[in-house]
Structure formats: structure tokens, C-alpha cells
Amino acid sequence: DIQMTQSPSSLSASVGDRVTITCRASQSISRYLNWYQQKPGKAPKLLIYAASSLQSGVPSRFSGSGSGTDFTLTISSLQPEDFATYYCQQSYSTLTWTFGQGTKVEIK
Amino acid sequence: QVQLQESGPGLVKPSETLSLTCTVSGYSISSGYYWGWIRQPPGKGLEWIGSIYHSGSTYYNPSLKSRVTISVDTSKNQFSLKLSSVTAADTAVYYCAKFLSVVDAFDIWGQGTMVTVSS
């Protein structure tokens, strides 16, 4: 199985801060990496697919980069509605998908 | 637009079988796409359980494969999850979701349903 490891597990930031979350795969997954946002009591929401493509309707302050084993999700200017938990997910291993353990973004 | 809604018992006894259904609206399951189940134990991360193609082909998480069955009922536009021999470790919010192959991601999710395993 491909293991996905996110860092940090949690972070505190202020509105307007630039935030970066990292996801590392246990083997190369090319660019088959997705990012989801989950708010308390809600289902995850797809933010970015294929490492860097923004899902329709997602604000442009979100961006993704990386390939191979190392990926990042960046929020360029953190907004109040961005406080949530973020998960990466690999879709390289055909029909056997795995998620990272999540990164919780909290208010400083 | 496509919407998904989970339904089923919120409480299951240990050693019994958990059964959930996902009803899809706004799209005919028989037309295509993969459909999946993902779960999230309280305070923990997401775990993919398995997926089914509209044709009925199934794909399961190896760690759960011996206990999982996913099926589709195109006449009702539903797909279902059965997880046998449950324990407290299976207590979680269970989500159904649509997998969009063109982007290789779960693009639409149900709201989730909490299932507690307890006697």
C-alpha cells in the first residue's frame, strides 16, 4: 500500500497568513494527488486534483504543487472560513486509494 | 446536480453486520462513474473502504476486504455497503461519494452517517 504522510499535524495561524501544508507519499505517485478540506461535522470537499488543478468554485488563494513523492498545499492569505482540517489523497494506486492523516489549521 | 444521501441504522451490535445504503439523485448510476464508501472514526482521519463501478465491479481496501461487500441496485439508483463482524473499532461516520475518473478524485460526497458499534 502507498502510505501518505502529512506535516504538520496541526498549525496555528492568523487571518492573512500564508500557510503551507506538506504531503509525502511512500513511493512515487507522479501527480496523482488530491487535496480536500473538511470542516467540523461536514463532509470533505475537493479543493485540488492532479496535484495543482483547482476544483471549480474553489478560491484562487488555494494552490497545490509537487510531483513524485512530495507535495504542498498553499493558502496564500488565510481567511476565517479556511480554518479546517486538510487531507491529501493519492489516486495513483488504481482503485486502492489512501488518505493522509490530516492537518488541522487553527486560529492563532 | 448530483446529490448523495446515506441511510441505515445508527447503532449496530458487536459481531453483527453493518448495512448502509447510498441513494443518488440527479444522475443515473447505470450511466457510469465509480461510487465509493469512506469512513472516519471519531476524531480521526479518512479511510477508503471500497468502491463499485456502475457495472458492478468492486474494489476493496485490503485491510477490510474479508468483511466488506459493496453492491449496486441500478433500479433504485442506490449502492450499498455491508461490513460484517463489526467491533467498536468500526464506529465511525460513513460517507458515500462519487469518484470522477477524469480528475481521479472524489468530487461529490454525501453528508455522512454516524454508526456506533455497541451492545
Interface residues (C-beta under 8 A of the other chain):
Chain A: D1 Y32 N34 Y36 K42 A43 P44 K45 L46 Y49 A50 S53 Q55 Y87 Q89 S91 L95 T96 W97 T98 F99 G100 Q101 G102
Chain B: Y34 G36 G45 L46 E47 W48 S51 Y59 N61 P62 Y95 A97 V103 D104 A105 F106 D107 W109 G110 Q111 G112
